[in-house]
Amino acid sequence: MKKVTSILAVAVMTLGIATAAIQNIDSEFDFLNDISKALACDDCSTSPDDRGGRPIGKIA
């Protein structure tokens, strides 16, 4: 009975470790997608009027 319990405990720990690793990998890919979207510069072609129309450096 002790052997079955220890095998079951190892299986549950392995499942937990695998789940944590999958979550880390998933968040890593989300981070890489965010970086690639930021580097793509989707709004680089917009005119200054779309961003408020103020010259750079003016507060009001």
C-alpha positions as CSV (number, residue, x, y, z in Angstrom):
1,M,0.0,0.0,0.0
2,K,2.9,2.4,0.8
3,K,4.3,1.7,-2.7
4,V,1.0,2.6,-4.4
5,T,0.8,5.8,-2.3
6,S,4.3,6.9,-3.2
7,I,3.8,6.2,-6.9
8,L,0.5,8.2,-6.8
9,A,2.3,11.0,-5.0
10,V,5.1,11.1,-7.6
11,A,2.5,11.1,-10.4
12,V,0.6,14.0,-8.9
13,M,3.9,16.0,-8.3
14,T,4.9,15.3,-11.9
15,L,1.5,16.5,-13.2
16,G,1.9,19.7,-11.1
17,I,5.4,20.4,-12.4
18,A,4.3,19.8,-16.0
19,T,1.3,22.2,-15.5
20,A,3.6,24.9,-14.1
21,A,6.1,24.5,-17.0
22,I,3.3,24.7,-19.6
23,Q,2.0,27.9,-17.9
24,N,5.5,29.4,-17.9
25,I,6.0,28.6,-21.6
26,D,2.6,30.0,-22.5
27,S,3.3,33.3,-20.7
28,E,6.7,33.4,-22.4
29,F,5.0,33.2,-25.8
30,D,2.6,36.0,-24.8
31,F,5.5,38.1,-23.8
32,L,7.2,37.5,-27.2
33,N,4.0,38.3,-29.0
34,D,3.7,41.6,-27.1
35,I,7.3,42.5,-28.0
36,S,6.8,41.7,-31.7
37,K,3.6,43.8,-31.8
38,A,5.4,46.7,-30.2
39,L,8.3,46.4,-32.7
40,A,5.9,46.2,-35.6
41,C,4.9,49.9,-35.0
42,D,1.3,49.7,-36.3
43,D,0.7,53.5,-35.8
44,C,3.9,54.8,-37.4
45,S,2.1,55.9,-40.5
46,T,-0.5,58.0,-38.7
47,S,-0.4,61.8,-39.0
48,P,0.4,64.0,-36.0
49,D,-3.3,65.2,-36.1
50,D,-4.4,61.7,-35.0
51,R,-2.2,62.0,-31.9
52,G,-3.7,65.2,-30.7
53,G,-2.3,67.7,-33.1
54,R,0.1,69.3,-30.6
55,P,3.8,69.8,-31.4
56,I,6.2,67.6,-29.5
57,G,7.2,69.2,-26.2
58,K,4.1,71.3,-25.8
59,I,2.0,70.4,-22.7
60,A,-1.1,72.6,-23.4
